[in-house]
Amino acid sequence: MTNRFGLEPDRIVGAFVAGLLAELALTVFSNWFPNAGGGYGAPFEVGRSQGLALFQSPERPDTFSAATFALDVAIATLLFFLVARWSGILGIALGVVGALASLPLIIVMDGYHLPIVGLPIPLFRANPLSPSLVMWLDMFFWAGVLAALVRWRRQRTRAAAS
């Protein structure tokens, strides 16, 4: 069964699961490594965190907004809907792999003290964008790249079959 937007139920569920996984990973990751002001989550900050502090300060407790997190998941789901319409369920699967793989890449690049951290948008020390937003943009860049590879491969396969 296909709805008027051309999305099948498995693609709708896949887009939601992918959006949820991507936002959960980013929220947890950016909670450990918050922005300068302590904010974490993207594209909208879902709360304030003290990061990997051994002892939490009672003057600045950690916060979390479920409504903002739900908004972030909805935006991520919409982006994965576009991926689903464009490259199918395999594009969603590889897209979420690309999104999740971009986060450890930041840790590895920072661990080697490279001059830039994160690809394709680097996290410079003095960046006008918040680190969480840059991580989110990097995640969806890599999700789009892997989904594009799926689409490209499908088109080549169809052209060869014709």
C-alpha atoms as one frame of an Amber mdcrd trajectory, in Angstrom:
protein
   0.000   0.000   0.000   1.375   3.426  -0.936   0.013   6.745   0.277  -0.244
   9.812  -1.932   3.335  10.845  -1.108   4.695   7.547  -2.429   5.867   6.304
   0.956   5.151   2.755   1.966   4.474   1.882   5.623   7.866   0.198   6.030
   9.586   3.366   4.860   7.526   5.496   7.244   8.405   3.274  10.200  12.026
   3.072   9.026  12.271   6.867   8.812  10.853   7.243  12.322  13.187   4.619
  13.805  16.173   6.148  12.005  15.257   9.647  13.193  14.825   8.415  16.748
  18.141   6.536  16.723  20.031   9.472  15.251  18.586  11.949  17.757  19.129
   9.602  20.714  22.774   9.118  19.737  23.340  12.848  19.227  21.574  13.769
  22.462  23.633  11.317  24.504  26.855  12.287  22.738  26.305  16.019  23.071
  25.230  15.547  26.716  28.697  14.162  27.420  30.336  16.950  25.383  28.009
  19.956  25.749  28.324  23.394  24.168  30.201  26.178  25.945  27.011  27.209
  27.747  26.210  23.621  28.699  23.487  23.083  26.091  23.117  19.744  24.344
  20.969  18.270  21.585  20.340  19.519  18.054  18.913  21.071  15.907  17.325
  22.588  19.036  18.946  22.298  22.454  17.033  19.847  24.641  18.643  20.874
  27.919  21.700  21.887  29.890  24.427  19.510  31.010  27.652  19.565  32.970
  29.234  17.039  30.638  31.433  14.288  31.985  31.776  15.924  35.398  32.701
  13.580  38.229  30.507  15.519  40.654  27.401  17.402  39.581  27.061  20.996
  40.761  23.813  21.715  42.635  23.904  25.329  41.360  23.572  24.157  37.748
  21.633  20.870  37.612  21.218  18.910  34.396  17.962  19.544  32.548  16.061
  17.795  29.752  12.998  18.855  27.736  11.005  15.961  26.297   8.963  18.323
  24.095  12.069  19.768  22.461  13.490  16.276  22.029  10.247  15.205  20.311
  10.567  18.212  17.977  14.161  17.206  17.169  13.018  13.633  16.442  10.220
  14.943  14.192  12.691  17.029  12.170  15.108  14.107  11.869  12.229  11.833
  10.837  11.203  14.282   8.111  14.752  14.290   6.780  14.794  10.507   6.760
  11.399  10.593   4.946  13.180  12.439   2.150  15.900   9.799   2.175  13.231
   7.068   2.091  11.430   8.587  -0.858  14.713   9.052  -2.692  16.584   5.825
  -1.970  14.241   3.412  -0.199  14.629   1.407   2.978  18.251   0.506   2.203
  19.025   4.204   1.912  17.504   4.749   5.364  19.548   1.898   6.836  22.818
   3.116   5.356  21.864   6.701   6.146  21.535   5.958   9.847  24.833   4.032
   9.734  26.505   7.088   8.199  24.889   9.380  10.744  25.971   7.232  13.687
  29.482   6.714  12.300  30.077  10.466  12.108  29.926  10.837  15.905  32.860
   8.518  16.794  34.810  10.184  13.994  34.708  13.390  16.044  36.192  11.607
  19.074  38.955  10.018  16.985  39.855  13.296  15.268  39.896  15.137  18.589
  41.942  12.365  20.211  44.667  12.814  17.615  44.605  16.603  18.217  43.937
  17.371  14.580  43.533  21.066  13.706  39.919  20.396  12.702  37.423  17.994
  14.203  34.384  16.730  12.298  33.687  16.361   8.595  32.518  18.005   6.316
  31.790  20.923   8.656  34.707  21.219  11.077  34.357  22.110  14.720  36.879
  24.892  15.120  37.716  26.249  18.527  35.971  29.541  17.671  32.994  28.382
  15.621  29.927  30.622  15.225  27.689  27.531  15.214  27.086  25.452  18.317
  29.027  22.159  18.354  25.789  20.183  18.681  24.360  21.784  15.553  27.580
  21.148  13.634  27.479  17.474  14.729  23.849  17.285  13.600  24.677  18.780
  10.204  27.628  16.381   9.827  25.376  13.444  10.727  22.860  14.290   8.057
  25.551  15.031   5.501  26.906  11.477   5.882  23.382  10.046   5.922  22.746
  11.815   2.609  26.029  10.632   1.094  25.324   6.967   1.832  21.719   7.288
   0.670  22.973   8.886  -2.556  25.268   5.905  -3.105  22.272   3.578  -2.773
  20.264   5.639  -5.259  23.187   5.827  -7.691  23.682   2.051  -7.508  19.966
   1.407  -8.094  19.915   3.675 -11.131  22.968   1.963 -12.605  21.407  -1.448
 -11.997  18.159  -0.369 -13.691  20.033   1.115 -16.639  22.052  -2.078 -17.073
  18.877  -4.195 -16.942  17.165  -2.113 -19.644
